[in-house]
Amino acid sequence: MLDRSVSWTVHRRARTVGPVRQPSSSSVSLWKLTAWTVAFPSPCFTDALHRNPHIDRRRDSGSSRRFPTMSSSAEEPSCNWLELPRDITAAILQRIGVVEILSNAQCVCTQWWSICREPSMWRTIYMGSEAYPWEREHHRHLESMCRQAVDRSCGGLVDISILYFGTDELLTHIAASCTQIKRLCLVSCIGFSKGTISEIASKLSMLEDLELSYCSLLEETLEAVGRHCPHLKSLKYNCHGYYNGYCFRIPYIGEDKGAHAIAKTMPELRQLQLVGNILTNVGLEAILNGCPHLEFLDLRQCLSLNLDGKLGKRCAERIKDLRRPLDSTHDYEQRAELEDDYSSDEDTSLQTSMTMVSTMAVT
């Protein structure tokens, strides 16, 4: 771990370059940044160490990685982070996230302030909340930061992810300010009303990758997205497995309105993820007929499906990468949202229940 004296020394050097408006927060931010980049150097950062004549280099005896020499004395450090090339500094700052940049990093010095104001820094935005839904003050603070980040992109935003917070006003502002968005990810955004996404879909005609997971949506929303976003190639429409307030972890005959909306309006889909959805075999057949270019199909925890017969064979032949209802969810990116983690011990009972569902469907 880096010596704290190094952090304070670098902080003192930063003060000679520009004003530090929040000394304590800035030093902590700079400490985090230097520790992160030394622990996890990116290729571009390592190349910068090779090229920059102001940075001393040494080879660690147990590793082939090159690290900047850090002196533990309170005098002059051998690595001056402010002398890194501007593009390398920007790449490093992008690693620490939107909240940390707006709260601390941009306040370290005038150089970092200038870099953090560049539109190229804000082409990709990822923001998530760890607060409970009723902590509205925290969510309002995040929403304000998100607006600021969107505005700094100057319309150049192409990829934005919002998790566990957000309002209709925020989504409307994003769509009005950045019409070139190609990827939009909304996860557990309960602050959005059901009709908002339908209203802004017409402004996001360049959309190629969309995630609407654990959001309260109507099938009309999916139809609107399909009509207004003809370039859509990837859709993630994951659910908790609930319907009308009841949990459907025990398989039963579901409904296919969402599946029919996808099949009818999204013929160019290549990737489709439906974890926890309650579609039936009828809905799945509609998707296979309406989306002939599908290469990836994730049906994990879709417990109303039965892929034992011809439909399962058709999926296996058509889809290059197929995830079946009882496949493991260990690599699922939103695994925290799953209500149940099925173990191998439960597979037998689940399979029995699914057999009962298929029998009911036939009768």
HELIX and SHEET records of a PDB file:
HELIX    1   1 ARG A    4  VAL A   17  1                                  14    
HELIX    2   2 PRO A   23  ALA A   39  1                                  17    
HELIX    3   3 PRO A   43  ARG A   51  1                                   9    
HELIX    4   4 TRP A   81  GLU A   83  5                                   3    
HELIX    5   5 ARG A   86  LEU A   93  1                                   8    
HELIX    6   6 GLN A   94  ILE A   96  5                                   3    
HELIX    7   7 VAL A   98  SER A  103  1                                   6    
HELIX    8   8 ALA A  105  CYS A  107  5                                   3    
HELIX    9   9 THR A  110  CYS A  116  1                                   7    
HELIX   10  10 PRO A  119  TRP A  122  5                                   4    
HELIX   11  11 ARG A  136  ARG A  152  1                                  17    
HELIX   12  12 ASP A  168  SER A  177  1                                  10    
HELIX   13  13 THR A  196  ILE A  200  1                                   5    
HELIX   14  14 ALA A  201  LYS A  203  5                                   3    
HELIX   15  15 GLU A  219  HIS A  228  1                                  10    
HELIX   16  16 LYS A  257  THR A  265  1                                   9    
HELIX   17  17 ASN A  281  GLY A  290  1                                  10    
HELIX   18  18 LYS A  310  ARG A  318  1                                   9    
HELIX   19  19 ARG A  335  GLU A  337  5                                   3    
HELIX   20  20 SER A  344  VAL A  362  1                                  19    
SHEET    1   A 2 ARG A  57  ARG A  59  0                                        
SHEET    2   A 2 ARG A  66  PRO A  68 -1                                        
SHEET    1   B 8 THR A 124  GLY A 128  0                                        
SHEET    2   B 8 ASP A 159  LEU A 163  1                                        
SHEET    3   B 8 ARG A 183  VAL A 187  1                                        
SHEET    4   B 8 ASP A 209  SER A 213  1                                        
SHEET    5   B 8 SER A 234  LYS A 236  1                                        
SHEET    6   B 8 GLN A 271  GLN A 273  1                                        
SHEET    7   B 8 PHE A 296  ASP A 298  1                                        
SHEET    8   B 8 ASP A 321  ARG A 323  1                                        
SHEET    1   C 2 TYR A 242  TYR A 243  0                                        
SHEET    2   C 2 TYR A 246  CYS A 247 -1                                        
END                                                                             
